[in-house]
Every structure is written in structure tokens, then in C-alpha cells.
């Protein structure tokens, strides 16, 4: 999925983007963008990452298992 956004303004370390055809105002950290200026048109390509999703689910499950095995205070 591709989404087009226009840099409306820059406020500190945030770029305020007007996203999509409805121009939804969306704050976005400058650190995740290439060098931008007001009026610049950006194109975002959004894809699902199933392998990363599965990895994070495993990590969360492992962490939860470790927490469940920990003795609680007072035992």
C-alpha cells in the first residue's frame, strides 16, 4: 500500500504531515524521515512483515513465561 503525504510544517523535531486524499494532519518524528522541507511530497510504502511479527510474538510469549515463573514477593 502506498500513501502520499505532504509536509505541512516543521515544529521542532516533528514534521506535521497531511496524509492521503483527506489530508489527515499527522505528526511524524523527523528522525524517521529523509531531509524534508515544507511543501515536500513524500510517499510511504506500507507492507506487513509476518516474520518480524512472529518473532515479536515469540519474544513476548517467552518474556511472559519468565515472568510467570518468577517468585512473587512474600513467598
RAUR-V405177 format. One record per run of one state. SS is the DSSP state (alpha for helix, beta for strand, coil for the rest). FROM is the first residue (numbers start at 1). LEN is the number of residues. Records with the same first field share a line. If there is no record, write none. Layout:
SS=FROM-LEN + FROM-LEN
//
This chain:
coil=1-1 + 12-2 + 20-4 + 33-8 + 46-4 + 70-6
beta=2-10 + 14-6 + 24-6 + 41-5
alpha=30-3 + 50-20
//
